[in-house]
Structure formats: C-alpha cells, structure tokens
Amino acid sequence: MLTAAAIRDLGLSRSLINLINGESLMTSIMSLILFTGIEDINVSLQKKVNHSLAFDILLEIWSYFLASFLFGILSSKLIQLWMSTVFEDDVNHISLSFSILYLIFLICKSGAYA
C-alpha cells in the first residue's frame, strides 16, 4: 500500500493507478503460485525414488494454471448467466455475487487440501 500512496502523490490518473496496482497484485499471485509449485515438486521428489521431474513440473503447471484458469472461466460464465436471467434487484445481485464467490473459494480450498 505504500506504493499506491506514493503513486497517488505523483498526480497520475486513477486508471493508471489501478493498472499499476493490478499488475503488482498479479505479480504477487504468480510468484506465490510458482513458489508453492516448486515447493510441492521438492516435497514429492523427496518422497519418491524413481520419479520423473518433468512429470512433476507438468502436473504442477496443469493443477495450478490450467485447471484454475478453466475453473475460473467456467465459474464466471455461470455467474454471468445466472445473474442476467434470475434476479432483477441490485441487492440480490450483490448478495448473490458474494455468496457465489465465497462458495467458489470454499470449493477451491477443499480441493487444495484433498
């Protein structure tokens, strides 16, 4: 947040500030995902003797990037379809959005620990 305050003091436009904040958030998330992937590969290689490093790398790429990307696209399309056809009230839209996003978070969290 120190960076956001410093950027705001420079007098940049709001859209540029949002772009910089979004880029830093994406960089942080990508580094966290990459770190946990490398850590998982290291743990699995210590447990198994005759195991392929390439298989572990491809498995981590599949599970973290491709599966989560596809699940995110599917979830967002379902939410868009549901919200455009089911409710007409803004209060219902907001409560539905938060409840569905929390449900998606719980599904992903339980899948990560399974």
N, C-alpha and C positions, 0 to 999 in steps of 0.2 A: 504494500500500500504506500510505502514511501515513494516508490517510482511514480505511482499515479498522482500523488500530491505534487511531486516535482514537475511532472508533465503539465499539470493544470496551471502551475505558476508560470509556465512559459507562454501561456496565452494561445495554445493550439486549439483547433476546433474540437468540438465534442465527438464527432465521428472519428477523427484521428486518434483521440484519446481512447475511445472504445476499441479501435483497431489494435492499438498497442497493448492494451490490457488483455484483449482476447488472444493475441499472439503469445504473450507471456504465459497465459493460462494454458494454452495448447502445448507450449514448450515444456512446462512443468509436468503436465499429464503424460506427455510422451516419454519424458525422462523417467518418471515413476514407473510406467509400464515396462520400459526397457530394462530398468534395474530389477524389477521383480521377475521379469522373464529370465534374465541372466542368473539371478539367484535360484530360481526354480530349476534351471538346467544344471547348475552346480550341485544342488542337493540330489537331483536324480542321478547324476553321474557318480556321486559318491556311494549311492545305494546299489547300483548295478555294475557288474564287472564287464560283461560283454555287451556293450550297448553303443549305438551309433550317436555321435554328436550331431550329425546332420538331421537325424530323426527328431532329436530333442529340439533343435532350433526350429524346424518346420512345424512341430507340434505347438511350440510357444507362439510362433507367428500366427498359426491358424486360430489358436484359442483366444489370444488377446486382440488381434487386429481384425481378422476377417469375420470371426463369429460375432464379436461385439459390434462390429460395423453393420453386419447384416441384421442382427437383432435390433439395433437402434433404428435402422431404416424401416423395418417391419413395424416396430412399435410406434414410430412417429406417423406412419401412414394409417395405422389402425386408429390412432388418436384423432388424426385429422378427419378421417371418415366418420368416426363416431360423433365428434363434436359438431360437424357440419350437418348431420342429419337428426340427431337425437334431441338436443336441447336448444331452446331459443333465448334463455335468460343468461345474463352475464355472470351472475352469482353462481349458477350451476356450472357454467364453463370453468370458472376459477376453481371451485371445489373439485370438480371432476379432473381438472388438469393436475392438481396437487396429489389427489388420491391415486391416479394412474401412475404418475411419476414415482410416487413412493412404492407402489406395488411393483413396478419395474425394478426399482432399486432392491427391494427385498428378494425378488426372483434372482437377480444377478448375484446378490450377496450369498444366498443359499446355494447357488450353483458353484460359486467360487470355493466354498468350504466343503462341498460334497466329494 
